[in-house]
Amino acid sequence: MKLLRRISFLLVALLILVVAARAQGGFHLRGGDRVVFYGDSITDQRLYTTFVETYVVTRFPHLDARFVHSGWGGDRVTGGGGGPIDARLRRDVIAYKPTVLTIMLGMNDAGYRAYDAGIFNTYTTGYQHILETAKGALPGIRVTVIQPSPFDDVTRPPDFQGGYNAVLVRYGQFVRELGERQGLIVADLNSPVVAALEKAKATDAEAAKKIIPDRVHPDAGGHLLMAEALLKAWNAPATVTAVEIDAANKRPARAENTKVTGLETGSSLAWTQVDNALPMALDWNDSVLALAVRSSDFVQALDQQPLKVTGLTAARYALKIDGEEIGKFTKEELAEGINLAVLPTPMAKQAMTVHDLTLKHNDIHYARWREIQVPLQDRPLPHLQAALAVLDSLEAEVVKQQRAAAQPKPRRYELMPQ
C-alpha cells in the first residue's frame, strides 16, 4: 500500500509539473520539429503560415524546425481539388512525417449559407476523421486545431440574417470543444480579426474593407493577425530583446536576450550588441497592414524590442545603428524607452531578408507539389522522382540560406547629442 501511495503521489506531482510548465508559457515548437500547415485556400495563400515560419526562424535562430505549407483552395473536410481527404492526408501530410500539424477548415464546409444541421454534421464527422487518421498514422503528433478565420460581415452588411461569420463561429465552437476534449492546442483565428476589423472600420471604413478584400481571403494585414493568434496559442514570447543603459553610472542595467559589450560614455554613448533574435519582418509601407497592426495588439503581444537609456544630459539625441540613423529622440523618450521593432533598423532589414527566403523556399515547394508532383503523379514517367528530388534539394539549399540569414550579428549603437 505504501508503494502504491508513493507511485500515486509521484504521478500527481508529475502531472502538476507538466501543467505548470505549460502554464509558464514555454514555446510550443521544439528542435527537430516538422510542421505541416493544412487547410483550404486561406492556408493556400501562404501568408499567415509564412509569417509564422519567419517569426520562428528569426525569434529562435538556433531552433531547427522545418515547415511545409499544405493548403489547397476549395478544400473541405472531405477533400477537394487535390483529391479526396484520405489522398490529401496521405500525400500532403503523412508523407512529411510531421511532429506538429495545424488544421484550419470550415470556410468552404459551411456552404456560404445559413446554418444547416446536415452540412454541419458532415463537417463534424469529417473533422474527427482527419484527427483519427493523422493520429493513427503519426503516433505522438501534436495537433493544433484552428477555429476558422472570419467571413467579413463587419465592413460590409451580412448577406443574410445573422451573417455567414456567425455560422463559422458555430463551426469554430465545435473545433474548440473537440480540441479541448482531446487535449489539443486550439487557436482562434476568428474573433481577434473581427475585433480588429471593427476597430479599423471606426478608424478608416474604406481602408478596413481591404483587410479582407473579398470577405474571405485576407490581405497580408489580416493574415498577420491570424499568425499572431496562432503564435499566441503556441505561447510565443513578445520580447525580441530588451536593453537598458544607465548613462549616469556608465553601465548596462539590463540586457535581455542579447549581449551588450564595449560601452563607451561621454557626451556621446556607444556600445555593441549581439542579439539572440530579430524583430518581426513587416512591410510598414503597406498601409493596409499598418492599419491592421494599429487595430490590434500585435506589437504589444509579439514585437517588443525596447531600448531604454537613462541619465542622459542633452535634450535630444540621434540614434545610429551600424552607421545608419534610426531616428532622433528626446532624453525623456529614451528614458521611457523606444521600441526598436517598429523602426527601420538594420535588424528589421535582416529579418526581411529572412522572410524573402521563407517565401522563396515555399515557392519552390509549391511548384514541386502543385505543378509537377500532383499533375504528373499518375503518369509513367521514369524521371519524375528524380526531378522531385532535385527540387527538394534546391529547397533545402534555400532553407539553409534562410537559417544562415537569421543568425545573430554584432550591431554598433551610437547615441549622439543634437
BAFI-344082 format. One record per residue (C-alpha): residue number from 1; residue in one letter; x negated, y negated, z. Coordinates in steps of 0.5 Angstrom, whole numbers, plus 2048, in hexadecimal, padded with zeros to 3 digits. Example, Ala and Ser with C-alpha at 12.3 -4.5 7.8 and 13.67 -1.06 7.14 Angstrom:
# residues 2
{rec 1,'a',{7E7,809,810}} {rec 2,'s',{7E5,802,80E}} 
//
This chain:
# residues 418
{rec 1,'m',{800,800,800}} {rec 2,'k',{7FA,7FB,802}} {rec 3,'l',{7F7,7FD,7FB}} {rec 4,'l',{7FE,7FB,7F7}} {rec 5,'r',{7FF,7F5,7FB}} {rec 6,'r',{7F8,7F3,7F9}} {rec 7,'i',{7F9,7F4,7F2}} {rec 8,'s',{7FF,7F0,7F2}} {rec 9,'f',{7FC,7EA,7F5}} {rec 10,'l',{7F7,7EA,7F0}} {rec 11,'l',{7FC,7EB,7EB}} {rec 12,'v',{800,7E5,7ED}} {rec 13,'a',{7F9,7E1,7EE}} {rec 14,'l',{7F7,7E2,7E7}} {rec 15,'l',{7FE,7E0,7E5}} {rec 16,'i',{7FD,7DA,7E9}} {rec 17,'l',{7F6,7D8,7E6}} {rec 18,'v',{7F9,7D9,7DF}} {rec 19,'v',{7FF,7D5,7E0}} {rec 20,'a',{7FA,7D0,7E3}} {rec 21,'a',{7F5,7D0,7DD}} {rec 22,'r',{7FB,7CF,7D8}} {rec 23,'a',{7FE,7C9,7DC}} {rec 24,'q',{7F7,7C6,7DD}} {rec 25,'g',{7F7,7C5,7D5}} {rec 26,'g',{7F2,7C9,7D2}} {rec 27,'f',{7F2,7C8,7CB}} {rec 28,'h',{7F5,7CE,7C7}} {rec 29,'l',{7F0,7D0,7C2}} {rec 30,'r',{7EA,7D4,7C3}} {rec 31,'g',{7E4,7D5,7C0}} {rec 32,'g',{7E5,7DA,7BA}} {rec 33,'d',{7EC,7D9,7BA}} {rec 34,'r',{7EF,7DA,7B3}} {rec 35,'v',{7F5,7D5,7B2}} {rec 36,'v',{7FB,7D6,7AD}} {rec 37,'f',{800,7D1,7AC}} {rec 38,'y',{806,7D4,7A9}} {rec 39,'g',{80C,7D0,7A6}} {rec 40,'d',{810,7CD,7A1}} {rec 41,'s',{80F,7C7,79C}} {rec 42,'i',{80D,7C3,7A2}} {rec 43,'t',{808,7C7,7A4}} {rec 44,'d',{806,7C8,79D}} {rec 45,'q',{805,7C0,79D}} {rec 46,'r',{7FE,7C2,7A1}} {rec 47,'l',{7FF,7BB,7A4}} {rec 48,'y',{801,7BD,7AC}} {rec 49,'t',{7FC,7C3,7AB}} {rec 50,'t',{7F6,7C0,7A8}} {rec 51,'f',{7F7,7BA,7AE}} {rec 52,'v',{7F7,7C0,7B3}} {rec 53,'e',{7F1,7C3,7B0}} {rec 54,'t',{7ED,7BD,7AF}} {rec 55,'y',{7EF,7BB,7B7}} {rec 56,'v',{7EC,7C2,7B9}} {rec 57,'v',{7E6,7C1,7B5}} {rec 58,'t',{7E4,7BA,7B7}} {rec 59,'r',{7E6,7BB,7BE}} {rec 60,'f',{7E3,7C1,7BF}} {rec 61,'p',{7DD,7C1,7BA}} {rec 62,'h',{7DA,7C8,7BD}} {rec 63,'l',{7E0,7CC,7BD}} {rec 64,'d',{7E0,7D1,7B8}} {rec 65,'a',{7E8,7D1,7B6}} {rec 66,'r',{7EA,7D2,7AF}} {rec 67,'f',{7F0,7D0,7AB}} {rec 68,'v',{7F5,7D3,7A6}} {rec 69,'h',{7FB,7CF,7A3}} {rec 70,'s',{800,7D4,7A1}} {rec 71,'g',{806,7CF,7A0}} {rec 72,'w',{80B,7D1,79A}} {rec 73,'g',{810,7CC,797}} {rec 74,'g',{817,7CE,798}} {rec 75,'d',{816,7D4,79D}} {rec 76,'r',{81B,7D6,7A2}} {rec 77,'v',{81A,7DC,7A7}} {rec 78,'t',{81C,7E1,7A1}} {rec 79,'g',{816,7DE,79D}} {rec 80,'g',{817,7DA,796}} {rec 81,'g',{813,7D8,790}} {rec 82,'g',{80D,7DC,793}} {rec 83,'g',{810,7E3,794}} {rec 84,'p',{815,7E6,799}} {rec 85,'i',{813,7E5,7A0}} {rec 86,'d',{80F,7EB,7A1}} {rec 87,'a',{80B,7EA,79B}} {rec 88,'r',{809,7E3,79D}} {rec 89,'l',{807,7E5,7A4}} {rec 90,'r',{803,7EB,7A2}} {rec 91,'r',{7FF,7E7,79C}} {rec 92,'d',{7FF,7E0,79F}} {rec 93,'v',{7FF,7E1,7A7}} {rec 94,'i',{7FD,7E8,7A9}} {rec 95,'a',{7F7,7E9,7A4}} {rec 96,'y',{7F4,7E3,7A7}} {rec 97,'k',{7F4,7E7,7AE}} {rec 98,'p',{7F5,7E0,7B2}} {rec 99,'t',{7F5,7E0,7B9}} {rec 100,'v',{7F9,7DA,7B9}} {rec 101,'l',{800,7D9,7B5}} {rec 102,'t',{804,7D3,7B4}} {rec 103,'i',{80B,7D4,7B1}} {rec 104,'m',{810,7CE,7AF}} {rec 105,'l',{816,7D0,7AB}} {rec 106,'g',{81D,7CD,7AB}} {rec 107,'m',{81E,7C7,7A7}} {rec 108,'n',{820,7CC,7A1}} {rec 109,'d',{823,7D1,7A5}} {rec 110,'a',{829,7CD,7A8}} {rec 111,'g',{82B,7CB,7A1}} {rec 112,'y',{82B,7C4,7A1}} {rec 113,'r',{833,7C4,7A3}} {rec 114,'a',{837,7C4,7AA}} {rec 115,'y',{835,7CA,7AF}} {rec 116,'d',{837,7D0,7AC}} {rec 117,'a',{837,7D6,7B1}} {rec 118,'g',{836,7DC,7AC}} {rec 119,'i',{830,7D8,7A9}} {rec 120,'f',{82D,7D6,7B0}} {rec 121,'n',{82E,7DE,7B1}} {rec 122,'t',{829,7DF,7AB}} {rec 123,'y',{824,7DA,7AE}} {rec 124,'t',{824,7DD,7B5}} {rec 125,'t',{823,7E4,7B2}} {rec 126,'g',{81E,7E3,7AD}} {rec 127,'y',{81A,7DF,7B2}} {rec 128,'q',{81A,7E4,7B7}} {rec 129,'h',{818,7E9,7B1}} {rec 130,'i',{812,7E4,7B0}} {rec 131,'l',{810,7E4,7B7}} {rec 132,'e',{810,7EC,7B8}} {rec 133,'t',{80C,7ED,7B1}} {rec 134,'a',{807,7E8,7B3}} {rec 135,'k',{806,7EB,7BA}} {rec 136,'g',{806,7F2,7B7}} {rec 137,'a',{801,7F1,7B2}} {rec 138,'l',{7FD,7ED,7B6}} {rec 139,'p',{7FD,7EF,7BE}} {rec 140,'g',{7FB,7E9,7C2}} {rec 141,'i',{7FC,7E4,7BD}} {rec 142,'r',{7FE,7DD,7C1}} {rec 143,'v',{804,7DA,7BD}} {rec 144,'t',{806,7D3,7BD}} {rec 145,'v',{80E,7D2,7BB}} {rec 146,'i',{810,7CB,7B9}} {rec 147,'q',{816,7C8,7B9}} {rec 148,'p',{818,7C6,7B2}} {rec 149,'s',{816,7BF,7B0}} {rec 150,'p',{81C,7BA,7AF}} {rec 151,'f',{820,7B8,7A9}} {rec 152,'d',{820,7B0,7AA}} {rec 153,'d',{827,7AE,7AC}} {rec 154,'v',{824,7A8,7AF}} {rec 155,'t',{822,7A4,7AA}} {rec 156,'r',{828,7A6,7A5}} {rec 157,'p',{82F,7A8,7A7}} {rec 158,'p',{831,7AF,7A8}} {rec 159,'d',{833,7B3,7A2}} {rec 160,'f',{839,7B6,7A6}} {rec 161,'q',{83C,7B5,7AD}} {rec 162,'g',{836,7B6,7B2}} {rec 163,'g',{831,7B7,7AD}} {rec 164,'y',{82C,7BC,7AB}} {rec 165,'n',{827,7BB,7B0}} {rec 166,'a',{82C,7BD,7B6}} {rec 167,'v',{82C,7C3,7B2}} {rec 168,'l',{825,7C4,7B2}} {rec 169,'v',{825,7C2,7BA}} {rec 170,'r',{829,7C8,7BB}} {rec 171,'y',{825,7CD,7B7}} {rec 172,'g',{81F,7CA,7BB}} {rec 173,'q',{822,7CB,7C1}} {rec 174,'f',{822,7D3,7BF}} {rec 175,'v',{81B,7D2,7BE}} {rec 176,'r',{819,7CF,7C5}} {rec 177,'e',{81E,7D4,7C8}} {rec 178,'l',{81B,7DA,7C4}} {rec 179,'g',{814,7D8,7C5}} {rec 180,'e',{815,7D7,7CD}} {rec 181,'r',{818,7DE,7CE}} {rec 182,'q',{811,7E1,7CA}} {rec 183,'g',{80C,7DC,7CE}} {rec 184,'l',{80A,7D9,7C7}} {rec 185,'i',{808,7D2,7C7}} {rec 186,'v',{80E,7CD,7C4}} {rec 187,'a',{80C,7C7,7C0}} {rec 188,'d',{812,7C2,7BF}} {rec 189,'l',{811,7BE,7B8}} {rec 190,'n',{817,7BB,7B8}} {rec 191,'s',{819,7B7,7BE}} {rec 192,'p',{813,7B3,7BE}} {rec 193,'v',{813,7B1,7B7}} {rec 194,'v',{81A,7AF,7B8}} {rec 195,'a',{818,7AA,7BD}} {rec 196,'a',{813,7A7,7B9}} {rec 197,'l',{818,7A6,7B3}} {rec 198,'e',{81D,7A3,7B8}} {rec 199,'k',{817,79E,7BA}} {rec 200,'a',{814,79D,7B4}} {rec 201,'k',{81B,79B,7B1}} {rec 202,'a',{81C,796,7B6}} {rec 203,'t',{815,793,7B4}} {rec 204,'d',{816,794,7AD}} {rec 205,'a',{81C,797,7AA}} {rec 206,'e',{81A,798,7A3}} {rec 207,'a',{813,79A,7A4}} {rec 208,'a',{816,79F,7A9}} {rec 209,'k',{819,7A3,7A3}} {rec 210,'k',{812,7A4,7A0}} {rec 211,'i',{810,7A8,7A6}} {rec 212,'i',{815,7AE,7A4}} {rec 213,'p',{816,7AB,79D}} {rec 214,'d',{81A,7B1,79A}} {rec 215,'r',{81D,7B2,7A1}} {rec 216,'v',{81A,7B9,7A1}} {rec 217,'h',{813,7B8,7A0}} {rec 218,'p',{80F,7B3,7A4}} {rec 219,'d',{80A,7AF,7A2}} {rec 220,'a',{803,7AF,7A5}} {rec 221,'g',{805,7AB,7AB}} {rec 222,'g',{80B,7B0,7AC}} {rec 223,'h',{806,7B6,7AC}} {rec 224,'l',{801,7B2,7B0}} {rec 225,'l',{807,7B2,7B6}} {rec 226,'m',{808,7B9,7B4}} {rec 227,'a',{801,7BB,7B5}} {rec 228,'e',{801,7B7,7BC}} {rec 229,'a',{807,7BB,7BE}} {rec 230,'l',{803,7C2,7BC}} {rec 231,'l',{7FD,7C0,7BF}} {rec 232,'k',{800,7BE,7C6}} {rec 233,'a',{803,7C5,7C6}} {rec 234,'w',{7FC,7C7,7C6}} {rec 235,'n',{7FA,7C3,7CC}} {rec 236,'a',{7F6,7BE,7C7}} {rec 237,'p',{7F2,7B9,7CB}} {rec 238,'a',{7F3,7B2,7CA}} {rec 239,'t',{7EC,7B0,7CB}} {rec 240,'v',{7E6,7AF,7C6}} {rec 241,'t',{7E1,7AC,7CA}} {rec 242,'a',{7E1,7A7,7D0}} {rec 243,'v',{7DC,7A3,7D2}} {rec 244,'e',{7DB,79D,7D7}} {rec 245,'i',{7D5,799,7D7}} {rec 246,'d',{7D3,795,7DD}} {rec 247,'a',{7CF,78F,7DB}} {rec 248,'a',{7CE,78B,7E1}} {rec 249,'n',{7CB,792,7E4}} {rec 250,'k',{7C8,794,7DE}} {rec 251,'r',{7CA,79B,7DE}} {rec 252,'p',{7CF,79F,7DA}} {rec 253,'a',{7D5,7A0,7DF}} {rec 254,'r',{7D9,7A5,7DB}} {rec 255,'a',{7D7,7AA,7D5}} {rec 256,'e',{7DD,7AF,7D4}} {rec 257,'n',{7DC,7B4,7CE}} {rec 258,'t',{7D6,7B0,7CC}} {rec 259,'k',{7CE,7AF,7CE}} {rec 260,'v',{7CC,7A7,7CF}} {rec 261,'t',{7C5,7A6,7CF}} {rec 262,'g',{7C0,7A0,7CE}} {rec 263,'l',{7C4,79B,7D1}} {rec 264,'e',{7C1,794,7D0}} {rec 265,'t',{7C3,78E,7D3}} {rec 266,'g',{7C2,786,7D3}} {rec 267,'s',{7C6,781,7CF}} {rec 268,'s',{7C8,787,7CA}} {rec 269,'l',{7C9,78E,7CC}} {rec 270,'a',{7C7,794,7C8}} {rec 271,'w',{7C8,79C,7C9}} {rec 272,'t',{7C8,7A2,7C5}} {rec 273,'q',{7CE,7A7,7C6}} {rec 274,'v',{7CE,7AE,7C3}} {rec 275,'d',{7D6,7B0,7C4}} {rec 276,'n',{7D9,7B7,7C4}} {rec 277,'a',{7DF,7B5,7C0}} {rec 278,'l',{7E1,7B1,7BB}} {rec 279,'p',{7E8,7AD,7BA}} {rec 280,'m',{7EE,7AF,7B6}} {rec 281,'a',{7ED,7AE,7AF}} {rec 282,'l',{7F2,7A9,7AD}} {rec 283,'d',{7F3,7A4,7A7}} {rec 284,'w',{7F5,79E,7AA}} {rec 285,'n',{7F6,79A,7A3}} {rec 286,'d',{7FC,79F,7A3}} {rec 287,'s',{802,79A,7A5}} {rec 288,'v',{807,7A0,7A6}} {rec 289,'l',{802,7A4,7AA}} {rec 290,'a',{800,79E,7AE}} {rec 291,'l',{808,79D,7AF}} {rec 292,'a',{809,7A4,7B2}} {rec 293,'v',{803,7A3,7B6}} {rec 294,'r',{805,79D,7B9}} {rec 295,'s',{80C,7A0,7BA}} {rec 296,'s',{809,7A6,7BE}} {rec 297,'d',{805,7A7,7C4}} {rec 298,'f',{800,7AB,7BF}} {rec 299,'v',{7FA,7A6,7C1}} {rec 300,'q',{7FB,7A7,7C9}} {rec 301,'a',{7FC,7AE,7C8}} {rec 302,'l',{7F7,7B1,7C4}} {rec 303,'d',{7F2,7AB,7C1}} {rec 304,'q',{7EF,7A8,7C7}} {rec 305,'q',{7E7,7A5,7C7}} {rec 306,'p',{7E7,7A0,7CC}} {rec 307,'l',{7E0,79B,7CD}} {rec 308,'k',{7E0,797,7D3}} {rec 309,'v',{7DB,792,7D4}} {rec 310,'t',{7DB,78E,7DB}} {rec 311,'g',{7D6,789,7DE}} {rec 312,'l',{7D5,785,7D7}} {rec 313,'t',{7D4,77E,7D8}} {rec 314,'a',{7D5,77B,7D1}} {rec 315,'a',{7DC,779,7CF}} {rec 316,'r',{7DC,77D,7C8}} {rec 317,'y',{7D8,783,7C5}} {rec 318,'a',{7D7,786,7BF}} {rec 319,'l',{7D7,78E,7BF}} {rec 320,'k',{7D3,791,7BA}} {rec 321,'i',{7D2,799,7B9}} {rec 322,'d',{7CC,79B,7B4}} {rec 323,'g',{7CC,794,7B2}} {rec 324,'e',{7D3,793,7B0}} {rec 325,'e',{7D7,78E,7B3}} {rec 326,'i',{7DD,791,7B6}} {rec 327,'g',{7E0,78B,7B9}} {rec 328,'k',{7E0,785,7BE}} {rec 329,'f',{7E3,786,7C5}} {rec 330,'t',{7E3,781,7CB}} {rec 331,'k',{7E0,783,7D1}} {rec 332,'e',{7E7,784,7D4}} {rec 333,'e',{7E9,789,7CE}} {rec 334,'l',{7E2,78D,7CF}} {rec 335,'a',{7E3,78D,7D7}} {rec 336,'e',{7EA,790,7D6}} {rec 337,'g',{7E8,795,7D1}} {rec 338,'i',{7E9,795,7C9}} {rec 339,'n',{7EB,79C,7C5}} {rec 340,'l',{7E6,79D,7C0}} {rec 341,'a',{7EA,7A3,7BD}} {rec 342,'v',{7EE,79D,7BA}} {rec 343,'l',{7E9,799,7B7}} {rec 344,'p',{7E5,79A,7B0}} {rec 345,'t',{7DE,79E,7B4}} {rec 346,'p',{7D9,7A2,7B1}} {rec 347,'m',{7DC,7A8,7B5}} {rec 348,'a',{7E3,7A6,7B1}} {rec 349,'k',{7E0,7A7,7AB}} {rec 350,'q',{7DC,7AD,7AC}} {rec 351,'a',{7E3,7B0,7AE}} {rec 352,'m',{7E6,7AE,7A8}} {rec 353,'t',{7E0,7B2,7A4}} {rec 354,'v',{7E2,7B8,7A8}} {rec 355,'h',{7E9,7B7,7A6}} {rec 356,'d',{7E8,7B6,79F}} {rec 357,'l',{7E4,7BD,79F}} {rec 358,'t',{7EA,7C0,7A3}} {rec 359,'l',{7EE,7BE,79D}} {rec 360,'k',{7E9,7C1,798}} {rec 361,'h',{7E9,7C8,79B}} {rec 362,'n',{7F0,7C8,79C}} {rec 363,'d',{7F1,7C6,794}} {rec 364,'i',{7EC,7CC,792}} {rec 365,'h',{7F0,7D1,797}} {rec 366,'y',{7F7,7CE,793}} {rec 367,'a',{7F4,7CF,78C}} {rec 368,'r',{7F1,7D6,78E}} {rec 369,'w',{7F8,7D8,791}} {rec 370,'r',{7FD,7D5,78D}} {rec 371,'e',{7FA,7D4,786}} {rec 372,'i',{7F6,7DB,786}} {rec 373,'q',{7F8,7E0,78B}} {rec 374,'v',{7FF,7E0,78B}} {rec 375,'p',{801,7DE,784}} {rec 376,'l',{7FC,7E4,782}} {rec 377,'q',{7FD,7E9,787}} {rec 378,'d',{801,7EE,783}} {rec 379,'r',{7FC,7EE,77D}} {rec 380,'p',{7F7,7F3,77C}} {rec 381,'l',{7F1,7EE,77C}} {rec 382,'p',{7EA,7F1,77E}} {rec 383,'h',{7E7,7EB,780}} {rec 384,'l',{7ED,7E8,784}} {rec 385,'q',{7EA,7EA,78B}} {rec 386,'a',{7E3,7E7,789}} {rec 387,'a',{7E6,7E1,787}} {rec 388,'l',{7EA,7E0,78D}} {rec 389,'a',{7E3,7E2,791}} {rec 390,'v',{7DF,7DC,78D}} {rec 391,'l',{7E5,7D7,78F}} {rec 392,'d',{7E5,7DA,797}} {rec 393,'s',{7DD,7D9,797}} {rec 394,'l',{7DE,7D2,794}} {rec 395,'e',{7E3,7D0,799}} {rec 396,'a',{7DE,7D3,79E}} {rec 397,'e',{7D9,7CE,79C}} {rec 398,'v',{7DD,7C8,79C}} {rec 399,'v',{7E0,7CA,7A3}} {rec 400,'k',{7D8,7CB,7A5}} {rec 401,'q',{7D7,7C4,7A3}} {rec 402,'q',{7DD,7C1,7A7}} {rec 403,'r',{7DB,7C4,7AD}} {rec 404,'a',{7D4,7C1,7AC}} {rec 405,'a',{7D7,7BA,7AB}} {rec 406,'a',{7DB,7BB,7B1}} {rec 407,'q',{7D4,7BC,7B5}} {rec 408,'p',{7D2,7B6,7BA}} {rec 409,'k',{7CD,7B1,7B8}} {rec 410,'p',{7CA,7AB,7BC}} {rec 411,'r',{7CD,7A5,7BC}} {rec 412,'r',{7CA,79E,7BD}} {rec 413,'y',{7CE,799,7C1}} {rec 414,'e',{7CD,792,7C2}} {rec 415,'l',{7D1,78C,7C5}} {rec 416,'m',{7CE,785,7C4}} {rec 417,'p',{7D1,77F,7C7}} {rec 418,'q',{7D4,77A,7C2}} 
//
